[in-house]
Amino acid sequence: AGVPLPAAQVITWLGQVCEALTYLHSQHPPIIHRDIKPGNIKITLQGEAMLVDFGLAKVYDPNLKTTQGARGATPGFTPFEQYGQGSTDARTDVYALGATAYYLLTAQEPVESIKRLQGVPLPPPRSFNPQISPPVEQVILEAMEVYAEDRYATAAEFKASLLLTSST
């Protein structure tokens, strides 16, 4: 692991990725990326975050389950519904982006969602990086809730909450 990045910079990048996700999720039918992680966010020479690698992306159909062959998982960044018989939706990408924020701000890989489901706790981001403000920590933890219904429903909600933390 490297060193934690400054929260203001990470929040700017997360906001840019949230905008890309909001666009993808607003398509008819929605496009779910399903592989958001630090390695799939590239920073341009202008300092802007770009989401890349759509190898696992799929068109969202609430009537279809994720097929075995289409599943991909990056330990620490994949929500549990992407492993099993659950369906993936916008909240799947919100979890992965929250986990990416956790990693960028702490330089620690988050506890795998399956292990968390089994009771292994996720250390609070501030336990690794006390520079993170409590409101930012709360936004990240909400994005990374184990159960999809407890997370932000959309990337736009996640972004709005992040922006509120940076304006305080």
C-alpha positions as CSV (number, residue, x, y, z in Angstrom):
1,A,0.0,0.0,0.0
2,G,1.1,3.5,-0.6
3,V,0.2,6.6,1.4
4,P,-3.3,8.1,2.0
5,L,-4.2,10.8,-0.5
6,P,-5.6,14.2,0.6
7,A,-9.3,14.1,1.2
8,A,-10.1,17.2,-0.8
9,Q,-8.4,15.7,-3.9
10,V,-10.1,12.3,-3.4
11,I,-13.5,14.0,-3.0
12,T,-13.0,15.9,-6.3
13,W,-12.1,12.7,-8.1
14,L,-15.0,10.8,-6.5
15,G,-17.4,13.5,-7.6
16,Q,-16.2,13.2,-11.2
17,V,-16.6,9.4,-11.1
18,C,-20.1,9.8,-9.6
19,E,-21.0,12.1,-12.6
20,A,-19.8,9.3,-15.0
21,L,-21.8,6.7,-13.1
22,T,-24.9,8.9,-13.0
23,Y,-24.7,9.1,-16.8
24,L,-24.2,5.4,-17.2
25,H,-27.0,4.5,-14.7
26,S,-29.4,7.0,-16.4
27,Q,-29.2,5.2,-19.7
28,H,-32.2,3.1,-20.9
29,P,-31.5,0.4,-19.8
30,P,-29.0,1.4,-17.2
31,I,-25.3,0.4,-17.5
32,I,-23.7,-1.0,-14.4
33,H,-19.8,-0.9,-14.4
34,R,-19.4,-3.7,-11.8
35,D,-15.6,-3.3,-11.5
36,I,-14.8,0.0,-9.9
37,K,-11.5,0.0,-8.1
38,P,-8.5,2.2,-7.9
39,G,-6.9,0.6,-10.9
40,N,-9.9,1.4,-13.1
41,I,-9.9,5.1,-12.3
42,K,-7.2,7.0,-14.4
43,I,-6.2,10.6,-13.7
44,T,-5.7,12.7,-16.8
45,L,-2.9,15.2,-17.3
46,Q,-5.5,17.9,-16.4
47,G,-6.1,16.1,-13.1
48,E,-9.5,14.8,-13.9
49,A,-10.7,11.3,-12.9
50,M,-11.8,9.0,-15.8
51,L,-13.5,5.6,-15.3
52,V,-12.0,2.9,-17.5
53,D,-12.2,-0.8,-18.1
54,F,-15.8,-1.7,-18.9
55,G,-15.0,-5.4,-19.3
56,L,-17.5,-6.4,-16.6
57,A,-20.1,-3.8,-17.4
58,K,-23.6,-5.0,-18.1
59,V,-26.9,-3.6,-19.1
60,Y,-29.2,-3.7,-16.0
61,D,-32.2,-5.9,-16.3
62,P,-34.0,-6.3,-12.9
63,N,-35.4,-9.6,-14.1
64,L,-32.0,-11.2,-14.7
65,K,-29.5,-12.5,-12.2
66,T,-25.8,-12.1,-12.8
67,T,-24.6,-15.1,-14.7
68,Q,-21.7,-17.2,-13.4
69,G,-19.5,-16.4,-16.4
70,A,-20.1,-12.6,-16.1
71,R,-19.2,-12.4,-12.5
72,G,-15.9,-10.8,-11.6
73,A,-14.7,-9.8,-8.2
74,T,-11.9,-7.7,-6.8
75,P,-11.4,-8.6,-3.1
76,G,-12.2,-5.5,-1.0
77,F,-14.0,-3.6,-3.7
78,T,-16.9,-6.0,-4.7
79,P,-20.2,-6.0,-2.8
80,F,-21.5,-9.3,-1.7
81,E,-24.5,-9.3,-4.1
82,Q,-22.0,-9.5,-7.0
83,Y,-20.7,-12.9,-5.8
84,G,-23.9,-14.8,-5.3
85,Q,-27.4,-15.0,-6.8
86,G,-28.2,-11.4,-6.0
87,S,-28.8,-8.9,-8.8
88,T,-26.5,-5.9,-9.4
89,D,-27.7,-2.4,-9.8
90,A,-26.5,1.2,-9.3
91,R,-25.8,0.5,-5.6
92,T,-23.3,-2.2,-6.6
93,D,-21.2,0.6,-8.2
94,V,-21.8,2.9,-5.2
95,Y,-20.3,0.2,-2.9
96,A,-17.2,-0.2,-5.1
97,L,-16.7,3.5,-5.3
98,G,-17.0,3.8,-1.5
99,A,-14.5,1.0,-1.2
100,T,-12.2,2.9,-3.6
101,A,-12.5,6.0,-1.5
102,Y,-11.7,4.0,1.6
103,Y,-8.5,2.7,0.0
104,L,-7.4,6.1,-1.4
105,L,-8.0,7.8,1.9
106,T,-6.4,5.1,4.1
107,A,-4.0,3.2,1.8
108,Q,-5.6,0.1,3.3
109,E,-7.6,-2.5,1.3
110,P,-11.1,-2.7,2.8
111,V,-12.2,-6.0,4.5
112,E,-13.9,-8.2,1.8
113,S,-17.7,-7.8,1.8
114,I,-18.2,-11.6,2.2
115,K,-16.1,-11.6,5.4
116,R,-18.0,-8.5,6.6
117,L,-21.2,-10.5,6.0
118,Q,-19.7,-13.2,8.3
119,G,-19.1,-10.7,11.1
120,V,-15.6,-9.4,10.4
121,P,-15.7,-5.7,11.1
122,L,-14.6,-3.0,8.7
123,P,-12.1,-0.8,10.6
124,P,-13.3,2.8,10.5
125,P,-11.2,4.8,7.9
126,R,-10.2,7.3,10.6
127,S,-8.5,4.5,12.5
128,F,-5.9,4.5,9.7
129,N,-6.0,8.2,8.8
130,P,-7.2,10.6,11.5
131,Q,-7.0,13.4,8.9
132,I,-10.3,12.2,7.5
133,S,-13.2,14.2,8.9
134,P,-16.0,12.3,10.7
135,P,-18.6,13.4,8.1
136,V,-16.4,12.1,5.2
137,E,-15.9,8.9,7.1
138,Q,-19.7,8.5,7.6
139,V,-20.4,9.0,3.9
140,I,-17.8,6.3,2.9
141,L,-19.2,3.9,5.5
142,E,-22.8,4.5,4.2
143,A,-21.6,3.9,0.6
144,M,-20.0,0.6,1.8
145,E,-23.0,-0.8,3.8
146,V,-23.0,-4.5,3.3
147,Y,-26.7,-4.6,2.4
148,A,-27.6,-2.7,-0.8
149,E,-30.8,-1.3,0.6
150,D,-28.7,0.5,3.3
151,R,-26.4,2.3,0.8
152,Y,-26.9,5.4,-1.2
153,A,-29.4,4.5,-3.9
154,T,-27.6,6.4,-6.6
155,A,-24.2,7.8,-7.4
156,A,-25.8,11.3,-7.4
157,E,-26.9,10.8,-3.8
158,F,-23.3,9.7,-2.9
159,K,-21.8,12.7,-4.6
160,A,-24.3,15.1,-3.0
161,S,-23.4,13.7,0.5
162,L,-19.7,14.0,-0.3
163,L,-20.0,17.6,-1.4
164,L,-21.9,18.4,1.8
165,T,-19.0,17.1,3.8
166,S,-16.5,19.2,1.9
167,S,-18.5,22.4,2.3
168,T,-18.5,22.2,6.1
